[in-house]
Amino acid sequence: MTFTVNGHAYKYSYYLGDGIYSDYSTLMKAYSVPRSEKAKLFTKKQESARKDIERAFGVLKQTWHVVKYATRLWDKERIKQMVLASIIMHNMIIEDEGRTICTYDPNDIVIPIEEFVPGTNEFLERVVEIHNSETETCFNLREDVTEYLYQRNMNED
């Protein structure tokens, strides 16, 4: 998936991470010691989003124990189906209870995910590119998102 932030294009989607992870181009970590107002705002937003995601999976694990236990013996497709089914059931319950914060739009465009076959040259090149911390893509992305959030925050005030 490609996207643009602050005028710069990025080739891969990203995950929110913290300091325990390596510097991959697909991980966006908070600043370890935010000094500027921009860095403090970014770190606050990034940590808030990470906590929301952790809470959401906590609810899924608590409600449907199938997500709670080891899935290492399952194939990727089965894991995907179980997690999606759990999320859908959770959203249906929330909607039924009248606690939704957004509505479903059947006209939303779903972009298919491009699958890469493990072991092929294309797959290996992609893995090397993602793991190459020399590219500093993760730091550039963090700087662009930091600037974007800061500008958006300034416009809201």
GIFENGI-V269463 format. One record per helix or strand of 3 or more residues. SS is the DSSP state (H for helix, E for strand). FROM is the first residue (numbers start at 1). TO is the last residue. If there is no record, write none. Layout:
# GIFENGI-V269463
ss = (SS | SS)
from = (FROM | FROM)
to = (TO | TO)
This chain:
# GIFENGI-V269463
ss = (E | E | E | E | H | H | H | H | H | H)
from = (3 | 8 | 15 | 27 | 37 | 65 | 76 | 121 | 133 | 137)
to = (5 | 10 | 17 | 29 | 63 | 67 | 96 | 131 | 135 | 156)
